[in-house]
Amino acid sequence: MVNSRSDGWHDVVVLMPDQFNDALEAVLAVREQRTVVLNLSRLTPDLAQRAADLVSGGVHALDGQQQRISETVLLLAPAGVAINRIAGTDRAQP
């Protein structure tokens, strides 16, 4: 089921998983056409990397896109939603 809004607005979800398996919620949200800000700072560095890899693969499989905002924060968007950076603000590398 796609939860889209008819008024032209798009839902944005903020997730801070406490455990590795919770990161799957980000992929499910993208599948439902929601943009996700995923903060992995509550996970250990190893689990955060595994979660980022899992989410990256899931979003890619859905033809979505992602952008790393910081070392522990990812922006995930469904297909059809553009992620644009303003020139001079690209401090975090994908």
JOMOJO-V441167 format. One record per pair of residues at least 24 apart in sequence whose C-alpha atoms are under 6 Angstrom apart, sorted by the first residue. I is the first residue (numbers start at 1). GAP is how many residues later the second one is. Records with the same first field share a line. If there is no record, write none. Layout:
I=GAP ; GAP
//
This chain:
2=30
3=29
12=24
16=24
18=24
20=31
23=28
27=28 ; 31 ; 32
30=48
33=45
35=41 ; 42
36=39 ; 40
37=37 ; 38
38=35 ; 36
39=33 ; 34
40=32
41=31
67=27
68=26
//
